[in-house]
Amino acid sequence: MEQRKHWWNGKWGRAVRKDVYLRTNGDQWYVEQRAGGADGVSHFFEYDSEDAALDTVRALLVGADDWRELSPRPPGV
């Protein structure tokens, strides 16, 4: 599975941190919504197209949080 994008709400701490990930594997696209950092609770969504997955990402990023994209590092960096 390849991670394409990662967004973070800019807040530190298990109680307030939120992350959204966009991943792909072959023709399938996946969105993960995680609350609480690395040990937090995740919800997963699966799609047949990138557009459908991005629609969900846009919906998840709506709100008062200061979302920022954390791009994955290229290999070897």
PDB file of N, CA, C and O in Angstrom:
ATOM      1  N   MET A   1       0.851  -1.174   0.000  1.00  0.00           N
ATOM      2  CA  MET A   1       0.000   0.000   0.000  1.00  0.00           C
ATOM      3  C   MET A   1       0.896   1.236   0.000  1.00  0.00           C
ATOM      4  O   MET A   1       1.886   1.298   0.729  1.00  0.00           O
ATOM      5  N   GLU A   2       0.540   2.209  -0.819  1.00  0.00           N
ATOM      6  CA  GLU A   2       1.323   3.438  -0.952  1.00  0.00           C
ATOM      7  C   GLU A   2       0.556   4.619  -0.359  1.00  0.00           C
ATOM      8  O   GLU A   2      -0.599   4.857  -0.711  1.00  0.00           O
ATOM      9  N   GLN A   3       1.201   5.348   0.534  1.00  0.00           N
ATOM     10  CA  GLN A   3       0.585   6.552   1.084  1.00  0.00           C
ATOM     11  C   GLN A   3       0.805   7.700   0.121  1.00  0.00           C
ATOM     12  O   GLN A   3       1.939   7.989  -0.262  1.00  0.00           O
ATOM     13  N   ARG A   4      -0.273   8.355  -0.272  1.00  0.00           N
ATOM     14  CA  ARG A   4      -0.184   9.466  -1.212  1.00  0.00           C
ATOM     15  C   ARG A   4      -0.211  10.823  -0.521  1.00  0.00           C
ATOM     16  O   ARG A   4       0.525  11.733  -0.905  1.00  0.00           O
ATOM     17  N   LYS A   5      -1.059  10.962   0.501  1.00  0.00           N
ATOM     18  CA  LYS A   5      -1.206  12.255   1.192  1.00  0.00           C
ATOM     19  C   LYS A   5      -1.479  12.015   2.671  1.00  0.00           C
ATOM     20  O   LYS A   5      -1.967  10.959   3.074  1.00  0.00           O
ATOM     21  N   HIS A   6      -1.146  13.032   3.468  1.00  0.00           N
ATOM     22  CA  HIS A   6      -1.396  12.981   4.908  1.00  0.00           C
ATOM     23  C   HIS A   6      -1.727  14.402   5.356  1.00  0.00           C
ATOM     24  O   HIS A   6      -0.995  15.342   5.045  1.00  0.00           O
ATOM     25  N   TRP A   7      -2.813  14.552   6.075  1.00  0.00           N
ATOM     26  CA  TRP A   7      -3.199  15.833   6.647  1.00  0.00           C
ATOM     27  C   TRP A   7      -3.269  15.690   8.155  1.00  0.00           C
ATOM     28  O   TRP A   7      -3.626  14.630   8.670  1.00  0.00           O
ATOM     29  N   TRP A   8      -2.927  16.765   8.864  1.00  0.00           N
ATOM     30  CA  TRP A   8      -2.915  16.799  10.334  1.00  0.00           C
ATOM     31  C   TRP A   8      -3.601  18.078  10.770  1.00  0.00           C
ATOM     32  O   TRP A   8      -3.455  19.116  10.125  1.00  0.00           O
ATOM     33  N   ASN A   9      -4.347  18.009  11.859  1.00  0.00           N
ATOM     34  CA  ASN A   9      -5.099  19.182  12.305  1.00  0.00           C
ATOM     35  C   ASN A   9      -4.242  20.199  13.067  1.00  0.00           C
ATOM     36  O   ASN A   9      -4.772  21.201  13.545  1.00  0.00           O
ATOM     37  N   GLY A  10      -2.958  19.971  13.188  1.00  0.00           N
ATOM     38  CA  GLY A  10      -2.062  20.948  13.802  1.00  0.00           C
ATOM     39  C   GLY A  10      -2.087  20.972  15.310  1.00  0.00           C
ATOM     40  O   GLY A  10      -1.514  21.873  15.922  1.00  0.00           O
ATOM     41  N   LYS A  11      -2.736  20.006  15.920  1.00  0.00           N
ATOM     42  CA  LYS A  11      -2.838  19.987  17.387  1.00  0.00           C
ATOM     43  C   LYS A  11      -2.054  18.814  17.956  1.00  0.00           C
ATOM     44  O   LYS A  11      -2.085  17.705  17.424  1.00  0.00           O
ATOM     45  N   TRP A  12      -1.359  19.081  19.039  1.00  0.00           N
ATOM     46  CA  TRP A  12      -0.578  18.061  19.732  1.00  0.00           C
ATOM     47  C   TRP A  12      -1.398  17.493  20.876  1.00  0.00           C
ATOM     48  O   TRP A  12      -2.238  18.185  21.452  1.00  0.00           O
ATOM     49  N   GLY A  13      -1.159  16.262  21.197  1.00  0.00           N
ATOM     50  CA  GLY A  13      -1.829  15.637  22.334  1.00  0.00           C
ATOM     51  C   GLY A  13      -2.863  14.630  21.903  1.00  0.00           C
ATOM     52  O   GLY A  13      -3.618  14.834  20.953  1.00  0.00           O
ATOM     53  N   ARG A  14      -2.872  13.549  22.626  1.00  0.00           N
ATOM     54  CA  ARG A  14      -3.739  12.423  22.296  1.00  0.00           C
ATOM     55  C   ARG A  14      -5.222  12.809  22.236  1.00  0.00           C
ATOM     56  O   ARG A  14      -5.969  12.275  21.416  1.00  0.00           O
ATOM     57  N   ALA A  15      -5.635  13.706  23.077  1.00  0.00           N
ATOM     58  CA  ALA A  15      -7.059  14.047  23.144  1.00  0.00           C
ATOM     59  C   ALA A  15      -7.535  14.908  21.976  1.00  0.00           C
ATOM     60  O   ALA A  15      -8.732  14.942  21.692  1.00  0.00           O
ATOM     61  N   VAL A  16      -6.612  15.614  21.283  1.00  0.00           N
ATOM     62  CA  VAL A  16      -7.049  16.567  20.262  1.00  0.00           C
ATOM     63  C   VAL A  16      -6.467  16.333  18.868  1.00  0.00           C
ATOM     64  O   VAL A  16      -6.944  16.922  17.898  1.00  0.00           O
ATOM     65  N   ARG A  17      -5.453  15.488  18.752  1.00  0.00           N
ATOM     66  CA  ARG A  17      -4.821  15.274  17.448  1.00  0.00           C
ATOM     67  C   ARG A  17      -5.727  14.463  16.527  1.00  0.00           C
ATOM     68  O   ARG A  17      -6.360  13.492  16.940  1.00  0.00           O
ATOM     69  N   LYS A  18      -5.770  14.897  15.256  1.00  0.00           N
ATOM     70  CA  LYS A  18      -6.504  14.176  14.213  1.00  0.00           C
ATOM     71  C   LYS A  18      -5.635  14.103  12.964  1.00  0.00           C
ATOM     72  O   LYS A  18      -4.918  15.050  12.641  1.00  0.00           O
ATOM     73  N   ASP A  19      -5.704  12.976  12.268  1.00  0.00           N
ATOM     74  CA  ASP A  19      -4.973  12.782  11.027  1.00  0.00           C
ATOM     75  C   ASP A  19      -5.905  12.171   9.986  1.00  0.00           C
ATOM     76  O   ASP A  19      -6.814  11.410  10.318  1.00  0.00           O
ATOM     77  N   VAL A  20      -5.664  12.518   8.721  1.00  0.00           N
ATOM     78  CA  VAL A  20      -6.383  11.921   7.600  1.00  0.00           C
ATOM     79  C   VAL A  20      -5.330  11.487   6.583  1.00  0.00           C
ATOM     80  O   VAL A  20      -4.449  12.266   6.218  1.00  0.00           O
ATOM     81  N   TYR A  21      -5.427  10.244   6.134  1.00  0.00           N
ATOM     82  CA  TYR A  21      -4.461   9.681   5.189  1.00  0.00           C
ATOM     83  C   TYR A  21      -5.180   9.247   3.922  1.00  0.00           C
ATOM     84  O   TYR A  21      -6.298   8.734   3.973  1.00  0.00           O
ATOM     85  N   LEU A  22      -4.529   9.458   2.784  1.00  0.00           N
ATOM     86  CA  LEU A  22      -4.996   8.956   1.493  1.00  0.00           C
ATOM     87  C   LEU A  22      -3.971   7.943   1.012  1.00  0.00           C
ATOM     88  O   LEU A  22      -2.789   8.260   0.880  1.00  0.00           O
ATOM     89  N   ARG A  23      -4.426   6.721   0.750  1.00  0.00           N
ATOM     90  CA  ARG A  23      -3.525   5.649   0.321  1.00  0.00           C
ATOM     91  C   ARG A  23      -4.119   4.941  -0.889  1.00  0.00           C
ATOM     92  O   ARG A  23      -5.320   5.017  -1.148  1.00  0.00           O
ATOM     93  N   THR A  24      -3.254   4.253  -1.620  1.00  0.00           N
ATOM     94  CA  THR A  24      -3.702   3.485  -2.781  1.00  0.00           C
ATOM     95  C   THR A  24      -2.991   2.139  -2.816  1.00  0.00           C
ATOM     96  O   THR A  24      -1.861   1.993  -2.350  1.00  0.00           O
ATOM     97  N   ASN A  25      -3.680   1.178  -3.374  1.00  0.00           N
ATOM     98  CA  ASN A  25      -3.121  -0.154  -3.586  1.00  0.00           C
ATOM     99  C   ASN A  25      -3.760  -0.703  -4.858  1.00  0.00           C
ATOM    100  O   ASN A  25      -4.911  -1.138  -4.846  1.00  0.00           O
ATOM    101  N   GLY A  26      -3.005  -0.680  -5.953  1.00  0.00           N
ATOM    102  CA  GLY A  26      -3.582  -1.096  -7.230  1.00  0.00           C
ATOM    103  C   GLY A  26      -4.661  -0.120  -7.657  1.00  0.00           C
ATOM    104  O   GLY A  26      -4.420   1.083  -7.750  1.00  0.00           O
ATOM    105  N   ASP A  27      -5.856  -0.642  -7.917  1.00  0.00           N
ATOM    106  CA  ASP A  27      -6.981   0.203  -8.340  1.00  0.00           C
ATOM    107  C   ASP A  27      -7.849   0.669  -7.178  1.00  0.00           C
ATOM    108  O   ASP A  27      -8.839   1.368  -7.389  1.00  0.00           O
ATOM    109  N   GLN A  28      -7.493   0.293  -5.972  1.00  0.00           N
ATOM    110  CA  GLN A  28      -8.290   0.656  -4.793  1.00  0.00           C
ATOM    111  C   GLN A  28      -7.682   1.878  -4.089  1.00  0.00           C
ATOM    112  O   GLN A  28      -6.463   2.043  -4.035  1.00  0.00           O
ATOM    113  N   TRP A  29      -8.551   2.711  -3.562  1.00  0.00           N
ATOM    114  CA  TRP A  29      -8.156   3.904  -2.821  1.00  0.00           C
ATOM    115  C   TRP A  29      -8.714   3.804  -1.412  1.00  0.00           C
ATOM    116  O   TRP A  29      -9.824   3.316  -1.204  1.00  0.00           O
ATOM    117  N   TYR A  30      -7.932   4.271  -0.448  1.00  0.00           N
ATOM    118  CA  TYR A  30      -8.308   4.156   0.958  1.00  0.00           C
ATOM    119  C   TYR A  30      -8.119   5.501   1.656  1.00  0.00           C
ATOM    120  O   TYR A  30      -7.143   6.211   1.417  1.00  0.00           O
ATOM    121  N   VAL A  31      -9.067   5.831   2.516  1.00  0.00           N
ATOM    122  CA  VAL A  31      -8.970   6.998   3.377  1.00  0.00           C
ATOM    123  C   VAL A  31      -9.020   6.494   4.810  1.00  0.00           C
ATOM    124  O   VAL A  31      -9.891   5.705   5.175  1.00  0.00           O
ATOM    125  N   GLU A  32      -8.074   6.959   5.615  1.00  0.00           N
ATOM    126  CA  GLU A  32      -8.072   6.649   7.043  1.00  0.00           C
ATOM    127  C   GLU A  32      -8.265   7.943   7.810  1.00  0.00           C
ATOM    128  O   GLU A  32      -7.545   8.917   7.589  1.00  0.00           O
ATOM    129  N   GLN A  33      -9.227   7.952   8.702  1.00  0.00           N
ATOM    130  CA  GLN A  33      -9.459   9.068   9.614  1.00  0.00           C
ATOM    131  C   GLN A  33      -9.055   8.580  10.997  1.00  0.00           C
ATOM    132  O   GLN A  33      -9.641   7.638  11.529  1.00  0.00           O
ATOM    133  N   ARG A  34      -8.036   9.236  11.581  1.00  0.00           N
ATOM    134  CA  ARG A  34      -7.523   8.782  12.878  1.00  0.00           C
ATOM    135  C   ARG A  34      -7.625   9.908  13.903  1.00  0.00           C
ATOM    136  O   ARG A  34      -7.268  11.050  13.618  1.00  0.00           O
ATOM    137  N   ALA A  35      -8.107   9.584  15.075  1.00  0.00           N
ATOM    138  CA  ALA A  35      -8.173  10.525  16.197  1.00  0.00           C
ATOM    139  C   ALA A  35      -7.324   9.979  17.333  1.00  0.00           C
ATOM    140  O   ALA A  35      -7.445   8.809  17.696  1.00  0.00           O
ATOM    141  N   GLY A  36      -6.459  10.826  17.898  1.00  0.00           N
ATOM    142  CA  GLY A  36      -5.688  10.413  19.061  1.00  0.00           C
ATOM    143  C   GLY A  36      -4.259  10.014  18.785  1.00  0.00           C
ATOM    144  O   GLY A  36      -3.640   9.381  19.640  1.00  0.00           O
ATOM    145  N   GLY A  37      -3.703  10.349  17.642  1.00  0.00           N
ATOM    146  CA  GLY A  37      -2.309  10.035  17.357  1.00  0.00           C
ATOM    147  C   GLY A  37      -2.101   8.584  16.960  1.00  0.00           C
ATOM    148  O   GLY A  37      -3.042   7.885  16.583  1.00  0.00           O
ATOM    149  N   ALA A  38      -0.844   8.141  17.051  1.00  0.00           N
ATOM    150  CA  ALA A  38      -0.463   6.809  16.565  1.00  0.00           C
ATOM    151  C   ALA A  38      -1.229   5.681  17.241  1.00  0.00           C
ATOM    152  O   ALA A  38      -1.491   4.653  16.616  1.00  0.00           O
ATOM    153  N   ASP A  39      -1.586   5.853  18.494  1.00  0.00           N
ATOM    154  CA  ASP A  39      -2.319   4.820  19.223  1.00  0.00           C
ATOM    155  C   ASP A  39      -3.816   5.101  19.274  1.00  0.00           C
ATOM    156  O   ASP A  39      -4.543   4.482  20.051  1.00  0.00           O
ATOM    157  N   GLY A  40      -4.268   6.026  18.452  1.00  0.00           N
ATOM    158  CA  GLY A  40      -5.664   6.424  18.487  1.00  0.00           C
ATOM    159  C   GLY A  40      -6.593   5.460  17.762  1.00  0.00           C
ATOM    160  O   GLY A  40      -6.216   4.346  17.398  1.00  0.00           O
ATOM    161  N   VAL A  41      -7.802   5.923  17.570  1.00  0.00           N
ATOM    162  CA  VAL A  41      -8.858   5.132  16.936  1.00  0.00           C
ATOM    163  C   VAL A  41      -8.997   5.569  15.483  1.00  0.00           C
ATOM    164  O   VAL A  41      -9.054   6.765  15.195  1.00  0.00           O
ATOM    165  N   SER A  42      -9.053   4.604  14.567  1.00  0.00           N
ATOM    166  CA  SER A  42      -9.155   4.896  13.140  1.00  0.00           C
ATOM    167  C   SER A  42     -10.461   4.392  12.560  1.00  0.00           C
ATOM    168  O   SER A  42     -11.032   3.396  13.006  1.00  0.00           O
ATOM    169  N   HIS A  43     -10.917   5.124  11.537  1.00  0.00           N
ATOM    170  CA  HIS A  43     -12.042   4.710  10.704  1.00  0.00           C
ATOM    171  C   HIS A  43     -11.516   4.644   9.279  1.00  0.00           C
ATOM    172  O   HIS A  43     -10.789   5.534   8.838  1.00  0.00           O
ATOM    173  N   PHE A  44     -11.885   3.589   8.559  1.00  0.00           N
ATOM    174  CA  PHE A  44     -11.360   3.361   7.217  1.00  0.00           C
ATOM    175  C   PHE A  44     -12.482   3.393   6.190  1.00  0.00           C
ATOM    176  O   PHE A  44     -13.593   2.926   6.440  1.00  0.00           O
ATOM    177  N   PHE A  45     -12.165   3.954   5.034  1.00  0.00           N
ATOM    178  CA  PHE A  45     -13.099   4.048   3.922  1.00  0.00           C
ATOM    179  C   PHE A  45     -12.386   3.524   2.681  1.00  0.00           C
ATOM    180  O   PHE A  45     -11.210   3.825   2.475  1.00  0.00           O
ATOM    181  N   GLU A  46     -13.075   2.748   1.852  1.00  0.00           N
ATOM    182  CA  GLU A  46     -12.486   2.150   0.655  1.00  0.00           C
ATOM    183  C   GLU A  46     -13.258   2.593  -0.584  1.00  0.00           C
ATOM    184  O   GLU A  46     -14.488   2.636  -0.575  1.00  0.00           O
ATOM    185  N   TYR A  47     -12.524   2.924  -1.659  1.00  0.00           N
ATOM    186  CA  TYR A  47     -13.141   3.448  -2.882  1.00  0.00           C
ATOM    187  C   TYR A  47     -12.519   2.828  -4.120  1.00  0.00           C
ATOM    188  O   TYR A  47     -11.401   2.314  -4.088  1.00  0.00           O
ATOM    189  N   ASP A  48     -13.276   2.889  -5.218  1.00  0.00           N
ATOM    190  CA  ASP A  48     -12.801   2.391  -6.505  1.00  0.00           C
ATOM    191  C   ASP A  48     -12.136   3.473  -7.337  1.00  0.00           C
ATOM    192  O   ASP A  48     -11.560   3.177  -8.384  1.00  0.00           O
ATOM    193  N   SER A  49     -12.204   4.740  -6.886  1.00  0.00           N
ATOM    194  CA  SER A  49     -11.592   5.825  -7.655  1.00  0.00           C
ATOM    195  C   SER A  49     -10.949   6.854  -6.725  1.00  0.00           C
ATOM    196  O   SER A  49     -11.361   7.029  -5.579  1.00  0.00           O
ATOM    197  N   GLU A  50      -9.931   7.524  -7.253  1.00  0.00           N
ATOM    198  CA  GLU A  50      -9.266   8.584  -6.496  1.00  0.00           C
ATOM    199  C   GLU A  50     -10.224   9.733  -6.222  1.00  0.00           C
ATOM    200  O   GLU A  50     -10.213  10.301  -5.130  1.00  0.00           O
ATOM    201  N   ASP A  51     -11.056  10.082  -7.207  1.00  0.00           N
ATOM    202  CA  ASP A  51     -12.002  11.189  -7.035  1.00  0.00           C
ATOM    203  C   ASP A  51     -12.952  10.947  -5.869  1.00  0.00           C
ATOM    204  O   ASP A  51     -13.212  11.852  -5.076  1.00  0.00           O
ATOM    205  N   ALA A  52     -13.461   9.743  -5.768  1.00  0.00           N
ATOM    206  CA  ALA A  52     -14.376   9.411  -4.669  1.00  0.00           C
ATOM    207  C   ALA A  52     -13.655   9.499  -3.329  1.00  0.00           C
ATOM    208  O   ALA A  52     -14.215   9.998  -2.353  1.00  0.00           O
ATOM    209  N   ALA A  53     -12.423   9.020  -3.279  1.00  0.00           N
ATOM    210  CA  ALA A  53     -11.647   9.091  -2.035  1.00  0.00           C
ATOM    211  C   ALA A  53     -11.380  10.547  -1.660  1.00  0.00           C
ATOM    212  O   ALA A  53     -11.488  10.919  -0.492  1.00  0.00           O
ATOM    213  N   LEU A  54     -11.032  11.368  -2.648  1.00  0.00           N
ATOM    214  CA  LEU A  54     -10.758  12.781  -2.372  1.00  0.00           C
ATOM    215  C   LEU A  54     -12.012  13.535  -1.931  1.00  0.00           C
ATOM    216  O   LEU A  54     -11.916  14.481  -1.148  1.00  0.00           O
ATOM    217  N   ASP A  55     -13.180  13.134  -2.418  1.00  0.00           N
ATOM    218  CA  ASP A  55     -14.433  13.735  -1.935  1.00  0.00           C
ATOM    219  C   ASP A  55     -14.577  13.515  -0.436  1.00  0.00           C
ATOM    220  O   ASP A  55     -14.973  14.423   0.296  1.00  0.00           O
ATOM    221  N   THR A  56     -14.256  12.313   0.017  1.00  0.00           N
ATOM    222  CA  THR A  56     -14.329  12.011   1.449  1.00  0.00           C
ATOM    223  C   THR A  56     -13.286  12.807   2.216  1.00  0.00           C
ATOM    224  O   THR A  56     -13.582  13.343   3.284  1.00  0.00           O
ATOM    225  N   VAL A  57     -12.068  12.893   1.688  1.00  0.00           N
ATOM    226  CA  VAL A  57     -11.018  13.683   2.347  1.00  0.00           C
ATOM    227  C   VAL A  57     -11.489  15.120   2.524  1.00  0.00           C
ATOM    228  O   VAL A  57     -11.390  15.673   3.619  1.00  0.00           O
ATOM    229  N   ARG A  58     -11.999  15.727   1.459  1.00  0.00           N
ATOM    230  CA  ARG A  58     -12.461  17.120   1.555  1.00  0.00           C
ATOM    231  C   ARG A  58     -13.543  17.275   2.625  1.00  0.00           C
ATOM    232  O   ARG A  58     -13.545  18.255   3.370  1.00  0.00           O
ATOM    233  N   ALA A  59     -14.450  16.320   2.700  1.00  0.00           N
ATOM    234  CA  ALA A  59     -15.512  16.380   3.708  1.00  0.00           C
ATOM    235  C   ALA A  59     -14.939  16.265   5.124  1.00  0.00           C
ATOM    236  O   ALA A  59     -15.416  16.931   6.043  1.00  0.00           O
ATOM    237  N   LEU A  60     -13.923  15.425   5.299  1.00  0.00           N
ATOM    238  CA  LEU A  60     -13.323  15.236   6.626  1.00  0.00           C
ATOM    239  C   LEU A  60     -12.518  16.441   7.083  1.00  0.00           C
ATOM    240  O   LEU A  60     -12.366  16.665   8.284  1.00  0.00           O
ATOM    241  N   LEU A  61     -11.997  17.225   6.134  1.00  0.00           N
ATOM    242  CA  LEU A  61     -11.160  18.373   6.489  1.00  0.00           C
ATOM    243  C   LEU A  61     -11.958  19.643   6.747  1.00  0.00           C
ATOM    244  O   LEU A  61     -11.375  20.683   7.054  1.00  0.00           O
ATOM    245  N   VAL A  62     -13.269  19.579   6.629  1.00  0.00           N
ATOM    246  CA  VAL A  62     -14.121  20.739   6.890  1.00  0.00           C
ATOM    247  C   VAL A  62     -14.234  20.939   8.395  1.00  0.00           C
ATOM    248  O   VAL A  62     -14.348  19.974   9.151  1.00  0.00           O
ATOM    249  N   GLY A  63     -14.203  22.190   8.821  1.00  0.00           N
ATOM    250  CA  GLY A  63     -14.388  22.480  10.236  1.00  0.00           C
ATOM    251  C   GLY A  63     -13.406  23.517  10.730  1.00  0.00           C
ATOM    252  O   GLY A  63     -12.715  24.169   9.947  1.00  0.00           O
ATOM    253  N   ALA A  64     -13.355  23.659  12.045  1.00  0.00           N
ATOM    254  CA  ALA A  64     -12.565  24.711  12.666  1.00  0.00           C
ATOM    255  C   ALA A  64     -11.077  24.382  12.794  1.00  0.00           C
ATOM    256  O   ALA A  64     -10.278  25.273  13.080  1.00  0.00           O
ATOM    257  N   ASP A  65     -10.697  23.138  12.591  1.00  0.00           N
ATOM    258  CA  ASP A  65      -9.285  22.774  12.726  1.00  0.00           C
ATOM    259  C   ASP A  65      -8.433  23.435  11.647  1.00  0.00           C
ATOM    260  O   ASP A  65      -8.913  23.736  10.555  1.00  0.00           O
ATOM    261  N   ASP A  66      -7.156  23.657  11.974  1.00  0.00           N
ATOM    262  CA  ASP A  66      -6.192  24.260  11.057  1.00  0.00           C
ATOM    263  C   ASP A  66      -5.444  23.139  10.334  1.00  0.00           C
ATOM    264  O   ASP A  66      -4.286  22.862  10.646  1.00  0.00           O
ATOM    265  N   TRP A  67      -6.103  22.497   9.373  1.00  0.00           N
ATOM    266  CA  TRP A  67      -5.530  21.348   8.681  1.00  0.00           C
ATOM    267  C   TRP A  67      -4.339  21.759   7.843  1.00  0.00           C
ATOM    268  O   TRP A  67      -4.367  22.796   7.180  1.00  0.00           O
ATOM    269  N   ARG A  68      -3.277  20.937   7.869  1.00  0.00           N
ATOM    270  CA  ARG A  68      -2.106  21.134   7.029  1.00  0.00           C
ATOM    271  C   ARG A  68      -1.706  19.805   6.409  1.00  0.00           C
ATOM    272  O   ARG A  68      -1.801  18.744   7.027  1.00  0.00           O
ATOM    273  N   GLU A  69      -1.263  19.903   5.184  1.00  0.00           N
ATOM    274  CA  GLU A  69      -0.824  18.689   4.503  1.00  0.00           C
ATOM    275  C   GLU A  69       0.619  18.387   4.872  1.00  0.00           C
ATOM    276  O   GLU A  69       1.483  19.262   4.817  1.00  0.00           O
ATOM    277  N   LEU A  70       0.866  17.157   5.243  1.00  0.00           N
ATOM    278  CA  LEU A  70       2.210  16.663   5.530  1.00  0.00           C
ATOM    279  C   LEU A  70       2.560  15.697   4.406  1.00  0.00           C
ATOM    280  O   LEU A  70       2.155  14.535   4.451  1.00  0.00           O
ATOM    281  N   SER A  71       3.287  16.140   3.422  1.00  0.00           N
ATOM    282  CA  SER A  71       3.607  15.303   2.280  1.00  0.00           C
ATOM    283  C   SER A  71       4.607  14.233   2.663  1.00  0.00           C
ATOM    284  O   SER A  71       5.541  14.491   3.422  1.00  0.00           O
ATOM    285  N   PRO A  72       4.413  13.023   2.137  1.00  0.00           N
ATOM    286  CA  PRO A  72       5.407  11.969   2.399  1.00  0.00           C
ATOM    287  C   PRO A  72       6.750  12.361   1.785  1.00  0.00           C
ATOM    288  O   PRO A  72       6.801  13.009   0.740  1.00  0.00           O
ATOM    289  N   ARG A  73       7.830  11.960   2.445  1.00  0.00           N
ATOM    290  CA  ARG A  73       9.158  12.240   1.918  1.00  0.00           C
ATOM    291  C   ARG A  73       9.466  11.296   0.754  1.00  0.00           C
ATOM    292  O   ARG A  73       9.125  10.114   0.788  1.00  0.00           O
ATOM    293  N   PRO A  74      10.117  11.840  -0.273  1.00  0.00           N
ATOM    294  CA  PRO A  74      10.526  10.958  -1.367  1.00  0.00           C
ATOM    295  C   PRO A  74      11.542   9.925  -0.867  1.00  0.00           C
ATOM    296  O   PRO A  74      12.263  10.191   0.095  1.00  0.00           O
ATOM    297  N   PRO A  75      11.607   8.763  -1.500  1.00  0.00           N
ATOM    298  CA  PRO A  75      12.581   7.738  -1.072  1.00  0.00           C
ATOM    299  C   PRO A  75      13.998   8.289  -1.105  1.00  0.00           C
ATOM    300  O   PRO A  75      14.368   9.023  -2.021  1.00  0.00           O
ATOM    301  N   GLY A  76      14.786   7.932  -0.101  1.00  0.00           N
ATOM    302  CA  GLY A  76      16.187   8.329  -0.030  1.00  0.00           C
ATOM    303  C   GLY A  76      16.438   9.675   0.607  1.00  0.00           C
ATOM    304  O   GLY A  76      17.584  10.117   0.687  1.00  0.00           O
ATOM    305  N   VAL A  77      15.374  10.345   1.069  1.00  0.00           N
ATOM    306  CA  VAL A  77      15.561  11.673   1.696  1.00  0.00           C
ATOM    307  C   VAL A  77      15.551  11.531   3.193  1.00  0.00           C
ATOM    308  O   VAL A  77      15.691  12.523   3.908  1.00  0.00           O
TER     309      VAL A  77
END
